[in-house]
């Protein structure tokens, strides 16, 4: 369990977390290695039948069978737990969507109602409509700016509230403490997709959230070469999350866990660069002809900016901008000719990405209206001057196509 009284700073934790002696050394031998190694296993061998029988009584962080993990995965899970003060433990999953799905299944049953933020990641909405609904679990979507007003939606049927702050397309920041307070007053579970900020910029459990979910594919891995998700829970819910993950047979490969752990060690310096470059580029975009608005939580005109200043310690490299008029063809002219931005899903890697997004298709409780099409940018680790020059040429193509 992570220690809420741990005096170490977050950057120190990133370096030291998950490196227990049992993960990095050999029993009875002094010393150890820096990084926990890759333990690959399916079958585990026992000394005798008594040993086999005894092993079944506690299979968490104990060699039992490959599906329950090896020290490679346990050390990464341990590290992610240490990054969330107040957390009891973390489970790893083969993708962020798998993590979201398992977390929801751990806290919901037929007849329950889930409150889902209307700005949620589209695959999250898809899981609610195509998996939870047939199981008899109702999803009600709510305005991401609702804050304490969410109390008006709470009934005896509501068992969980799902947050995503900021939303990964339109970047509204939610009033997390207000929503948590309303939920706790009625013994309702709160879950958050914390992929944008990571625990480094938003230690969600410190704000009272019960379960924090990451698509580790993004910033934890950082290199666009591993799919992984994680669910970190408090003492009241971790055992339930763990049991649900085991029942569904969810796990990650030791090689992927090792790569994710390696990426996590540099999360601090990478996020700082993502943040600084994104802010520079976003500020430049805000003054360009052809750009109507920039959607970035660090900007005063972004919904929830004051909440971001209160609750977050930084901003990552993902934001959107709204074009001034134009259509799909004009937006494509901008994106298709970019030299330093890839066109692809996901984000958080070292390379920059540009993606056309259409939030109106994914709203039901609120209505999305904007001055023109939207482009979402994931700012990577390239020199921001090169990215600005690339976008400058792209906006010139957009303006020409718009005319």
Backbone torsions as a table, in degrees:
resi	resn	phi	psi	omega
1	UNK	NA	139.4	179.2
2	UNK	-73.4	148.5	-175.5
3	UNK	-99.3	112.8	178.7
4	UNK	-62.6	-17.6	179.4
5	UNK	-97.4	8.5	179.1
6	UNK	-60.8	122.4	-176.2
7	UNK	-82.7	-8.4	-178.2
8	UNK	-67.0	143.0	176.5
9	UNK	-75.1	156.8	-176.6
10	UNK	-55.4	-39.7	-178.2
11	UNK	-66.2	-34.5	176.7
12	UNK	-68.1	-40.9	177.5
13	UNK	-60.2	-40.2	179.9
14	UNK	-57.1	-36.3	-179.2
15	UNK	-78.3	-39.5	-170.0
16	UNK	-97.2	-21.0	-171.1
17	UNK	-64.4	144.1	175.6
18	UNK	73.9	15.7	-177.7
19	UNK	-114.3	49.3	176.3
20	UNK	-61.4	154.1	177.7
21	UNK	-56.8	-34.4	-179.7
22	UNK	-69.1	-18.3	177.3
23	UNK	-91.0	-22.3	-170.5
24	UNK	-117.7	-1.6	-178.2
25	UNK	-136.7	-179.5	178.1
26	UNK	-109.0	137.1	-179.3
27	UNK	-55.6	133.8	176.3
28	UNK	80.2	-0.9	179.4
29	UNK	-116.6	135.6	179.8
30	UNK	-71.4	158.4	175.9
31	UNK	78.3	-174.7	-179.4
32	UNK	-179.7	-179.1	-179.1
33	UNK	-102.2	167.3	-176.2
34	UNK	-74.3	-53.1	-176.6
35	UNK	-104.6	132.4	174.9
36	UNK	-55.1	137.1	-175.4
37	UNK	-80.0	176.9	177.3
38	UNK	-87.5	115.1	174.4
39	UNK	-102.8	110.4	176.8
40	UNK	-101.2	131.4	-179.1
41	UNK	-162.6	144.1	163.6
42	UNK	-114.8	-66.6	179.3
43	UNK	-82.4	136.0	173.6
44	UNK	-109.9	132.5	-179.2
45	UNK	-95.8	140.3	-179.7
46	UNK	-111.4	153.2	-179.1
47	UNK	-67.5	-35.5	-178.6
48	UNK	-164.7	178.8	-177.9
49	UNK	-63.3	-38.9	179.5
50	UNK	-60.6	-41.1	177.7
51	UNK	-64.0	-43.2	178.4
52	UNK	-59.5	-46.6	-179.5
53	UNK	-62.7	-43.2	-177.8
54	UNK	-64.5	-32.5	-176.5
55	UNK	-65.6	-25.2	-176.4
56	UNK	-74.4	-12.7	-176.6
57	UNK	-77.2	-22.0	178.5
58	UNK	-153.2	102.8	-176.3
59	UNK	-103.9	7.6	178.6
60	UNK	-85.1	121.0	-177.2
61	UNK	55.4	36.7	173.4
62	UNK	-134.0	138.9	177.4
63	UNK	-63.5	120.6	-177.1
64	UNK	-137.8	-57.1	175.4
65	UNK	-159.4	151.3	-173.0
66	UNK	-54.1	-31.2	-178.3
67	UNK	-65.3	-24.6	178.6
68	UNK	-87.3	1.6	173.6
69	UNK	99.6	171.9	176.1
70	UNK	-134.7	173.6	-179.0
71	UNK	-55.0	-24.2	179.0
72	UNK	-62.8	-47.7	178.7
73	UNK	-72.8	-38.8	-177.8
74	UNK	-63.5	-37.5	-179.0
75	UNK	-67.4	-38.4	176.4
76	UNK	-66.1	-45.6	178.0
77	UNK	-59.6	-41.0	178.1
78	UNK	-60.7	-43.1	179.9
79	UNK	-64.1	-43.2	179.0
80	UNK	-64.7	-35.9	176.6
81	UNK	-63.6	-41.9	179.6
82	UNK	-63.3	-25.3	-179.9
83	UNK	-78.2	-10.1	-179.3
84	UNK	-116.3	93.1	178.4
85	UNK	-54.0	130.3	-179.0
86	UNK	94.0	-3.0	-178.9
87	UNK	-79.9	146.6	176.9
88	UNK	-94.1	-27.4	-179.1
89	UNK	176.9	170.7	-177.7
90	UNK	-134.8	140.6	171.9
91	UNK	-115.5	144.7	-178.5
92	UNK	-104.1	150.5	-175.7
93	UNK	-138.5	161.1	-176.3
94	UNK	-74.4	-5.6	175.8
95	UNK	-165.4	166.6	176.1
96	UNK	-64.7	-38.9	178.9
97	UNK	-63.4	-40.5	177.1
98	UNK	-61.5	-37.6	178.7
99	UNK	-66.0	-44.7	178.4
100	UNK	-61.0	-46.6	-177.6
101	UNK	-61.1	-45.0	-177.1
102	UNK	-68.7	-39.5	179.1
103	UNK	-61.6	-42.6	178.8
104	UNK	-67.2	-41.8	179.5
105	UNK	-66.1	-25.2	-179.6
106	UNK	-72.1	-25.0	-172.9
107	UNK	-116.0	-3.1	-176.4
108	UNK	-120.5	152.5	175.8
109	UNK	-142.2	163.5	179.5
110	UNK	-53.0	136.2	-177.7
111	UNK	97.4	-14.7	179.6
112	UNK	-79.5	163.7	173.9
113	UNK	-121.2	135.2	177.4
114	UNK	-110.0	132.7	171.1
115	UNK	-96.5	118.7	-175.4
116	UNK	-116.9	130.2	179.0
117	UNK	-61.8	138.7	-173.5
118	UNK	-72.1	-15.1	179.4
119	UNK	-95.8	16.6	-174.6
120	UNK	-65.9	154.1	172.4
121	UNK	-49.9	130.7	-172.6
122	UNK	-55.7	-42.9	177.2
123	UNK	-60.5	-26.6	174.8
124	UNK	-65.6	-45.4	177.1
125	UNK	-61.6	-41.2	-179.0
126	UNK	-62.1	-39.8	177.8
127	UNK	-63.3	-40.7	179.6
128	UNK	-62.7	-43.6	-174.6
129	UNK	-78.8	-33.7	-172.5
130	UNK	-103.6	-11.6	177.7
131	UNK	-121.3	-51.8	-178.0
132	UNK	-67.9	-43.0	-177.3
133	UNK	-59.6	-48.5	177.3
134	UNK	-62.1	-21.6	178.1
135	UNK	-84.0	-1.6	-179.8
136	UNK	86.8	20.9	176.9
137	UNK	-106.1	119.5	-175.7
138	UNK	-87.7	138.2	174.8
139	UNK	-113.1	126.4	175.1
140	UNK	-115.0	125.3	-177.9
141	UNK	-89.9	145.0	-178.1
142	UNK	-131.5	156.4	-179.9
143	UNK	-63.5	127.9	-178.7
144	UNK	-62.2	-19.7	-179.6
145	UNK	-95.2	14.5	-172.4
146	UNK	-66.5	-33.1	179.1
147	UNK	56.5	-135.1	-177.9
148	UNK	-63.5	-18.4	178.2
149	UNK	-62.7	-11.2	179.4
150	UNK	-63.9	-19.9	179.0
151	UNK	-57.1	-29.7	-179.3
152	UNK	-69.9	-17.5	179.9
153	UNK	-94.4	-6.5	-174.0
154	UNK	-83.5	122.1	176.6
155	UNK	-127.1	177.9	179.5
156	UNK	-65.1	-20.1	-179.2
157	UNK	-82.7	-21.2	-176.7
158	UNK	-73.2	121.5	179.5
159	UNK	-111.8	-17.2	-177.0
160	UNK	-153.9	149.7	174.1
161	UNK	-123.9	127.7	-179.5
162	UNK	-107.4	128.8	179.0
163	UNK	-114.9	152.2	168.0
164	UNK	-142.0	108.0	-171.9
165	UNK	-134.8	115.8	-3.9
166	UNK	-78.0	164.7	173.7
167	UNK	-64.0	143.3	-170.0
168	UNK	-83.8	4.0	172.4
169	UNK	-116.6	-44.2	-172.5
170	UNK	-115.6	-7.8	163.0
171	UNK	66.7	29.7	169.7
172	UNK	-69.2	135.4	178.3
173	UNK	-96.9	131.8	-177.4
174	UNK	-92.4	154.2	175.4
175	UNK	-84.2	84.1	-173.8
176	UNK	-61.0	-50.0	-179.2
177	UNK	-59.7	-36.9	-180.0
178	UNK	-66.9	-42.1	179.6
179	UNK	-68.1	-41.3	178.4
180	UNK	-61.8	-42.2	-179.6
181	UNK	-61.8	-43.9	179.1
182	UNK	-64.2	-38.9	-179.8
183	UNK	-67.7	-45.2	-177.1
184	UNK	-65.5	-30.2	178.5
185	UNK	-62.7	-21.1	-179.3
186	UNK	-121.6	17.2	176.5
187	UNK	57.9	45.4	179.5
188	UNK	-106.6	137.5	-178.1
189	UNK	-77.1	139.5	173.4
190	UNK	-114.5	135.8	177.4
191	UNK	-127.1	146.8	178.0
192	UNK	-135.1	136.5	166.8
193	UNK	-84.5	106.2	-172.7
194	UNK	-106.9	27.1	-174.1
195	UNK	-65.2	-39.3	-175.9
196	UNK	-61.1	-45.0	-173.9
197	UNK	-94.1	-30.3	-168.9
198	UNK	62.2	165.6	177.5
199	UNK	-61.8	-17.2	-179.9
200	UNK	-66.2	-38.2	180.0
201	UNK	-102.5	-15.1	177.1
202	UNK	-148.9	93.6	173.7
203	UNK	-74.9	89.6	-166.9
204	UNK	-64.3	-37.8	-178.8
205	UNK	-66.8	-25.3	175.4
206	UNK	-66.3	-24.5	177.4
207	UNK	-89.0	3.6	176.4
208	UNK	100.0	-2.0	177.4
209	UNK	-65.4	142.7	-177.3
210	UNK	-82.6	-39.4	-174.5
211	UNK	-134.9	127.9	177.8
212	UNK	-114.1	128.4	-174.7
213	UNK	-116.5	136.4	176.2
214	UNK	-125.1	138.1	160.9
215	UNK	-85.6	91.6	-177.3
216	UNK	-62.0	-17.8	173.6
217	UNK	-47.3	-34.4	-174.6
218	UNK	-81.8	-106.2	-168.7
219	UNK	-74.3	-29.4	-179.6
220	UNK	-64.0	-51.0	177.0
221	UNK	-69.4	-53.5	171.7
222	UNK	77.7	-0.3	-173.3
223	UNK	-129.7	12.8	174.6
224	UNK	56.7	34.0	-177.4
225	UNK	-132.9	7.0	-179.8
226	UNK	-141.8	137.7	171.4
227	UNK	-99.2	127.8	179.9
228	UNK	-164.5	149.3	173.0
229	UNK	-133.6	164.6	177.5
230	UNK	-143.4	150.5	173.7
231	UNK	-127.9	118.6	178.1
232	UNK	-111.8	128.2	-172.9
233	UNK	-129.9	160.2	177.1
234	UNK	-79.5	180.0	-174.8
235	UNK	-60.9	-35.7	-175.7
236	UNK	-69.6	-26.2	-170.3
237	UNK	-120.1	-10.9	-174.1
238	UNK	-61.9	-43.4	-178.7
239	UNK	-59.3	-36.5	179.1
240	UNK	-69.3	-41.7	176.9
241	UNK	-61.8	-44.9	-179.3
242	UNK	-61.8	-46.3	-179.6
243	UNK	-62.4	-40.7	179.0
244	UNK	-64.3	-43.4	178.2
245	UNK	-60.5	-43.4	179.2
246	UNK	-65.5	-40.2	-179.4
247	UNK	-64.6	-34.8	177.7
248	UNK	-83.8	-2.5	179.9
249	UNK	68.4	27.8	-177.5
250	UNK	-79.2	136.5	178.9
251	UNK	-162.6	172.6	173.6
252	UNK	-125.0	156.5	178.3
253	UNK	-75.6	148.1	179.2
254	UNK	-62.4	-32.7	178.9
255	UNK	-66.0	-41.9	177.8
256	UNK	-66.3	-40.4	178.7
257	UNK	-62.0	-39.8	178.9
258	UNK	-64.2	-43.3	179.2
259	UNK	-64.4	-39.8	178.8
260	UNK	-65.1	-41.2	178.5
261	UNK	-64.3	-38.7	177.8
262	UNK	-63.6	-42.6	178.5
263	UNK	-64.8	-37.1	-176.3
264	UNK	-62.5	-30.1	-177.7
265	UNK	-61.6	-28.1	-178.9
266	UNK	-103.6	11.9	-177.6
267	UNK	-56.7	-41.1	-177.3
268	UNK	-61.0	-49.9	-177.8
269	UNK	-72.1	-33.9	178.2
270	UNK	-67.9	-46.6	-178.9
271	UNK	-62.5	-36.9	177.2
272	UNK	-61.4	-42.7	179.1
273	UNK	-68.6	-43.4	175.8
274	UNK	-56.1	-46.6	-178.5
275	UNK	-61.6	-52.4	-175.2
276	UNK	-62.4	-44.1	-180.0
277	UNK	-66.8	-41.6	-179.7
278	UNK	-63.2	-41.7	178.6
279	UNK	-63.3	-41.9	179.5
280	UNK	-62.9	-44.4	-178.3
281	UNK	-70.7	-40.5	179.4
282	UNK	-63.7	-41.3	178.0
283	UNK	-63.9	-39.8	177.8
284	UNK	-64.8	-45.4	-179.4
285	UNK	-59.2	-36.2	-177.2
286	UNK	-61.0	-19.5	-179.4
287	UNK	-107.3	11.3	-174.2
288	UNK	-95.6	140.1	172.4
289	UNK	-64.0	137.6	-176.5
290	UNK	99.1	-11.6	177.5
291	UNK	-108.5	120.6	-179.1
292	UNK	-82.6	-45.8	-177.5
293	UNK	-153.7	153.8	171.8
294	UNK	-111.3	131.6	179.1
295	UNK	-103.6	94.7	-177.8
296	UNK	-142.2	124.6	-175.6
297	UNK	-56.5	-25.2	-179.6
298	UNK	-79.2	-3.7	179.2
299	UNK	-94.1	134.8	-175.9
300	UNK	-57.1	-26.9	-177.6
301	UNK	-90.3	4.0	177.1
302	UNK	-83.2	132.6	-179.4
303	UNK	-55.4	123.9	179.9
304	UNK	89.5	12.9	-178.1
305	UNK	-55.9	-43.5	-179.5
306	UNK	-62.4	-34.9	176.8
307	UNK	-68.1	-38.3	176.8
308	UNK	-61.2	-44.1	179.5
309	UNK	-63.0	-34.6	-177.7
310	UNK	-75.9	-43.0	-167.2
311	UNK	-102.8	-26.2	-173.6
312	UNK	-102.0	154.0	176.4
313	UNK	-105.3	2.0	179.3
314	UNK	-179.3	179.5	177.9
315	UNK	-130.5	150.3	-177.0
316	UNK	-94.6	-159.8	-172.2
317	UNK	-99.3	10.4	-175.4
318	UNK	-107.9	125.7	175.4
319	UNK	-158.8	171.7	-179.4
320	UNK	-125.6	161.0	168.7
321	UNK	-136.3	148.2	-177.4
322	UNK	-102.2	128.6	178.7
323	UNK	-79.5	150.3	179.4
324	UNK	-84.9	93.2	-178.6
325	UNK	76.5	-158.3	-179.0
326	UNK	84.2	178.3	-177.5
327	UNK	-136.5	-170.4	-177.9
328	UNK	-60.3	-39.6	-178.9
329	UNK	-64.6	-42.9	-179.1
330	UNK	-66.8	-39.6	177.2
331	UNK	-63.4	-41.1	179.0
332	UNK	-63.7	-35.2	176.8
333	UNK	-60.3	-40.4	178.4
334	UNK	-63.1	-51.4	-171.5
335	UNK	-74.1	-43.2	-172.0
336	UNK	-61.6	-29.9	-176.6
337	UNK	-92.5	2.5	-178.3
338	UNK	-68.3	134.7	-176.5
339	UNK	-93.2	-29.1	-173.5
340	UNK	-110.0	2.1	178.3
341	UNK	-115.6	127.4	171.2
342	UNK	-78.9	160.3	174.9
343	UNK	-108.9	109.1	-176.7
344	UNK	-174.6	161.5	177.0
345	UNK	-77.9	173.3	-176.0
346	UNK	75.2	-176.2	-178.8
347	UNK	-174.2	177.5	176.9
348	UNK	91.9	-3.7	177.9
349	UNK	-85.2	-177.6	-177.2
350	UNK	-77.3	-16.3	-179.9
351	UNK	-97.9	148.0	179.0
352	UNK	-81.0	148.4	-178.9
353	UNK	-132.1	147.4	172.5
354	UNK	-127.5	135.0	-174.4
355	UNK	-141.0	130.9	171.7
356	UNK	-74.3	129.9	179.6
357	UNK	-127.9	149.2	-176.1
358	UNK	-133.0	82.2	-173.1
359	UNK	-62.4	-27.7	-176.2
360	UNK	-58.5	-28.3	-179.0
361	UNK	-71.3	-16.8	-173.1
362	UNK	-117.3	31.6	178.8
363	UNK	-123.1	144.0	175.5
364	UNK	-137.4	-31.5	179.1
365	UNK	-91.3	-21.0	-179.8
366	UNK	-131.3	164.6	178.9
367	UNK	-112.7	126.7	179.3
368	UNK	-96.4	122.9	175.7
369	UNK	-131.8	141.3	-179.9
370	UNK	-147.9	167.2	-176.5
371	UNK	-71.9	-17.6	-178.4
372	UNK	-175.2	-170.1	179.0
373	UNK	-63.9	161.2	-178.1
374	UNK	-115.5	142.3	172.1
375	UNK	-120.5	127.8	174.6
376	UNK	-100.1	133.6	179.7
377	UNK	-114.9	135.1	166.2
378	UNK	-108.6	111.4	-176.5
379	UNK	-86.8	122.2	-177.4
380	UNK	-90.6	-145.1	-173.5
381	UNK	-107.7	13.2	175.9
382	UNK	-71.0	169.0	175.8
383	UNK	-67.1	125.8	-177.6
384	UNK	-60.3	-26.9	178.1
385	UNK	-63.0	-40.1	177.8
386	UNK	-66.3	-39.6	179.8
387	UNK	-67.6	-38.8	177.9
388	UNK	-64.2	-43.7	178.9
389	UNK	-61.6	-39.6	178.3
390	UNK	-63.0	-45.5	179.2
391	UNK	-68.0	-34.1	178.1
392	UNK	-60.8	-45.2	177.3
393	UNK	-65.8	-37.3	178.9
394	UNK	-64.7	-40.7	178.7
395	UNK	-67.2	-32.8	175.5
396	UNK	-64.5	-40.6	176.1
397	UNK	-64.5	-39.3	178.8
398	UNK	-62.4	-46.4	-178.0
399	UNK	-63.0	-38.2	178.6
400	UNK	-66.7	-42.6	179.6
401	UNK	-68.2	-35.4	-179.6
402	UNK	-66.4	-36.5	177.9
403	UNK	-68.6	NA	NA
